[in-house]
Amino acid sequence: MTTKIEQKYQLIAAGLGKLFPANATTTLSGKAWTGQQLVQFFQAVVAALNAITTARAEVVQAEQAWKTQAPAAQATYLALGDVLRAQLGKGNPLLATLGYKTGARRPPSPETVTLAKAKRLATRKARGTLGRKQRLGITATPQPQVLILGPDGKPLGK
């Protein structure tokens, strides 16, 4: 299918040979052209436009072929991933080399670790929470005394 632009340049290329003798010189925009040079120039333009039209038609055909194959390709890719996970194991690094997710977590970056530690400490400070060893370090100033009374109201023991 030729476009209007292609038709225009084809007409010029065909008609220039009749209007200008091959050796006659014409000046266009400050450049001297012979009739033969003008014909060759417009023939090259028409050839370039034809190449574009052909390439566009090939792209459209390739897109249509992809659209028909894409669902089957995706289904096959997913099925193959399931089979490989079953055979190799979910966390196998070979899966990653084929483009499948291994399911294994990446180790956090040093920046993430530092930010998490700072956030954890800020949270403990804001809430006033202590760890097990920190709680053991807290003692009452006067040691509390426990007095166990018997059924008669008298202290037991000592």
C-alpha positions in Angstrom: 0.0 0.0 0.0 1.5 3.3 -1.1 0.9 6.5 0.9 0.1 9.9 -0.6 3.7 11.0 0.1 5.1 8.0 -1.8 2.8 8.7 -4.7 3.8 12.3 -4.8 7.5 11.5 -5.0 7.0 8.7 -7.5 5.2 11.1 -9.8 8.0 13.6 -9.4 10.7 11.0 -10.1 8.9 9.7 -13.2 8.1 13.2 -14.5 11.4 14.9 -14.0 13.1 12.8 -16.7 10.6 14.1 -19.2 10.8 17.8 -18.1 14.6 18.2 -17.6 17.2 16.9 -20.0 19.8 14.7 -18.2 22.6 17.3 -18.5 20.6 20.4 -17.9 21.5 22.2 -14.7 19.0 23.8 -12.3 19.7 25.7 -9.1 17.5 24.8 -6.1 18.0 26.5 -2.7 21.5 27.5 -3.7 22.6 24.0 -4.9 23.1 23.2 -8.6 21.3 20.0 -9.8 21.3 18.2 -13.1 18.1 16.5 -14.3 19.7 13.1 -13.7 20.7 14.0 -10.1 17.1 15.2 -9.3 15.7 11.9 -10.7 18.1 9.8 -8.7 17.5 11.8 -5.5 13.7 11.4 -5.7 14.1 7.7 -6.7 16.2 7.2 -3.5 13.5 9.0 -1.5 10.8 6.6 -3.0 13.0 3.6 -2.2 13.4 4.7 1.4 9.7 5.2 1.8 9.1 1.8 0.3 11.5 0.2 2.8 9.6 1.9 5.6 6.2 0.6 4.3 7.6 -2.9 4.0 9.2 -2.8 7.5 5.9 -1.6 9.0 4.0 -4.4 7.4 6.6 -6.9 8.8 6.2 -5.4 12.3 2.4 -5.8 12.1 2.8 -9.4 11.0 5.3 -10.1 13.8 3.0 -8.5 16.4 0.0 -10.6 15.2 2.2 -13.7 15.5 3.3 -12.8 19.0 -0.3 -12.1 20.1 -1.3 -15.6 19.0 1.7 -17.2 20.7 1.9 -15.2 23.9 -0.8 -17.0 25.9 0.7 -20.4 25.1 4.2 -19.1 25.9 3.1 -17.7 29.3 1.3 -20.9 30.2 4.2 -23.1 29.2 6.6 -20.8 31.1 4.5 -21.1 34.3 4.1 -24.8 34.0 7.9 -25.3 33.4 8.5 -23.2 36.5 6.2 -25.4 38.6 8.0 -28.6 37.3 11.4 -27.2 38.0 10.4 -26.1 41.5 9.1 -29.6 42.2 12.3 -31.3 40.9 14.9 -28.9 42.1 13.3 -27.5 45.2 11.8 -24.1 45.8 15.0 -22.3 47.0 17.4 -23.8 44.4 19.7 -21.1 42.9 19.4 -22.7 39.5 15.9 -21.4 39.3 17.2 -17.8 39.4 19.6 -18.5 36.5 16.5 -19.4 34.4 14.6 -16.3 35.5 12.3 -17.9 38.1 12.0 -16.6 41.6 13.6 -18.9 44.1 11.5 -17.8 47.0 14.6 -17.2 49.1 14.9 -13.8 50.8 17.8 -11.6 50.0 19.9 -10.6 53.0 19.1 -7.1 54.1 21.6 -4.4 53.1 23.9 -2.8 55.8 21.9 0.4 55.4 18.6 -1.5 56.2 20.2 -3.2 59.2 21.4 0.1 60.6 18.0 1.8 60.2 16.2 -1.2 61.7 18.5 -1.1 64.8 18.0 2.6 65.3 14.2 2.2 65.0 14.2 -0.7 67.4 16.1 1.2 70.0 13.9 4.3 69.6 10.8 2.2 70.1 12.1 0.6 73.3 13.0 4.0 74.7 9.6 5.4 73.8 7.7 2.5 75.4 10.1 2.0 78.3 10.5 -1.7 77.6 13.6 -3.7 78.7 15.1 -7.0 77.7 15.5 -10.0 80.0 19.1 -9.2 81.0 18.3 -5.5 81.5 15.4 -6.4 83.8 17.7 -8.5 86.0 19.9 -5.5 86.6 17.1 -3.7 88.3 16.8 -4.2 92.1 14.8 -2.5 94.7 16.8 -0.3 97.0 15.5 -1.6 100.3 15.2 -5.4 100.0 11.6 -6.3 100.5 10.8 -8.7 103.3 8.2 -11.4 102.9 6.4 -12.5 106.0 4.3 -15.7 105.8 1.6 -16.0 108.4 0.2 -19.3 109.6 -3.5 -20.0 110.2 -3.3 -18.6 113.7 -1.9 -15.3 112.5 1.6 -15.8 113.8 4.7 -15.7 111.5 5.9 -19.0 110.2 9.6 -20.0 110.0 12.0 -17.9 112.1 
